[in-house]
Amino acid sequence: SPDDIAEKHVLDIGAHYGYFSLLSLQLGCKSVVAVEANPATIPTLTDNLAQFPNDTKIIHRAVTGEGVGKVWLNRSVVCPKVDVIGDIEVQAVSLENCMPDGDDIVLKMDIEFAEFEVLFNAPGSLIRRFSTICMEIHELENRTCKAMRDYLNVVGFEMVHRSPMIHWDWG
């Protein structure tokens, strides 16, 4: 909702063309860090956020649990999936190294199953800096998704919405 975004910092991981980032800026967020791995979408992402030059930072990297080295994107997948094989090489970055300042951060993450690796490798103290987490998760009822739900509950989040994105609030 607009109340979840207004006056907060937004970390948009898997920003793609920047639609969530742009909407967040239009709803009055303080700033956006847009992280996108796919080099083909960076020009459009940059163009879409150009009207907010002082409030945005674009990072062309793939967020991974370890945040070091390189990952590969498979060009044949419509929504590129981070994998160990592929034809587009991208530098990795950790969640911690792309975080905006502050402790009232909205996280939107849509990185094609890499969400699990990123969040399971992040300390609870880092995750608690988010006030809201919005994620697209496929196969919500599988064991990995249940583990994610349990982990976020342990660090203080409660699932409040399931469709079209999962939305957790902290506290």
Solvent accessible surface area in square Angstrom, and as a share of the most:
residue,aa,sasa,rsa
1,S,89,0.58
2,P,75,0.47
3,D,121,0.63
4,D,27,0.14
5,I,12,0.06
6,A,39,0.30
7,E,118,0.53
8,K,36,0.15
9,H,39,0.18
10,V,0,0.00
11,L,0,0.00
12,D,0,0.00
13,I,1,0.00
14,G,13,0.12
15,A,5,0.04
16,H,74,0.33
17,Y,72,0.27
18,G,0,0.00
19,Y,141,0.54
20,F,46,0.19
21,S,0,0.00
22,L,31,0.15
23,L,94,0.47
24,S,1,0.01
25,L,13,0.06
26,Q,113,0.50
27,L,59,0.29
28,G,34,0.32
29,C,13,0.07
30,K,105,0.45
31,S,26,0.17
32,V,1,0.01
33,V,12,0.07
34,A,0,0.00
35,V,2,0.01
36,E,13,0.06
37,A,16,0.12
38,N,18,0.09
39,P,51,0.32
40,A,80,0.62
41,T,4,0.03
42,I,32,0.16
43,P,83,0.52
44,T,51,0.30
45,L,0,0.00
46,T,62,0.36
47,D,105,0.54
48,N,37,0.19
49,L,3,0.02
50,A,64,0.50
51,Q,120,0.53
52,F,46,0.19
53,P,96,0.60
54,N,146,0.75
55,D,55,0.28
56,T,30,0.18
57,K,118,0.50
58,I,54,0.28
59,I,24,0.12
60,H,68,0.30
61,R,97,0.35
62,A,2,0.02
63,V,5,0.03
64,T,11,0.06
65,G,16,0.16
66,E,133,0.60
67,G,12,0.11
68,V,109,0.62
69,G,40,0.38
70,K,103,0.44
71,V,18,0.10
72,W,88,0.31
73,L,2,0.01
74,N,47,0.24
75,R,158,0.58
76,S,97,0.63
77,V,61,0.35
78,V,141,0.81
79,C,68,0.41
80,P,29,0.18
81,K,88,0.37
82,V,37,0.21
83,D,57,0.30
84,V,126,0.72
85,I,121,0.62
86,G,35,0.34
87,D,85,0.44
88,I,21,0.11
89,E,95,0.43
90,V,6,0.03
91,Q,68,0.30
92,A,7,0.05
93,V,19,0.11
94,S,17,0.11
95,L,6,0.03
96,E,113,0.51
97,N,109,0.56
98,C,4,0.02
99,M,26,0.12
100,P,12,0.08
101,D,121,0.63
102,G,37,0.36
103,D,105,0.54
104,D,66,0.34
105,I,0,0.00
106,V,0,0.00
107,L,0,0.00
108,K,17,0.07
109,M,0,0.00
110,D,40,0.21
111,I,23,0.12
112,E,28,0.12
113,F,79,0.33
114,A,13,0.10
115,E,3,0.01
116,F,20,0.08
117,E,75,0.34
118,V,2,0.01
119,L,0,0.00
120,F,81,0.34
121,N,86,0.44
122,A,9,0.07
123,P,79,0.50
124,G,18,0.17
125,S,78,0.50
126,L,14,0.07
127,I,0,0.00
128,R,101,0.37
129,R,60,0.22
130,F,1,0.00
131,S,25,0.16
132,T,3,0.02
133,I,0,0.00
134,C,18,0.11
135,M,0,0.00
136,E,56,0.25
137,I,24,0.12
138,H,71,0.32
139,E,119,0.53
140,L,26,0.13
141,E,98,0.44
142,N,52,0.27
143,R,216,0.79
144,T,61,0.35
145,C,2,0.01
146,K,86,0.37
147,A,46,0.36
148,M,0,0.00
149,R,52,0.19
150,D,84,0.43
151,Y,50,0.19
152,L,0,0.00
153,N,74,0.38
154,V,120,0.69
155,V,7,0.04
156,G,31,0.29
157,F,5,0.02
158,E,116,0.52
159,M,40,0.18
160,V,75,0.43
161,H,93,0.42
162,R,131,0.48
163,S,74,0.48
164,P,123,0.77
165,M,52,0.23
166,I,4,0.02
167,H,29,0.13
168,W,2,0.01
169,D,47,0.24
170,W,115,0.40
171,G,97,0.94
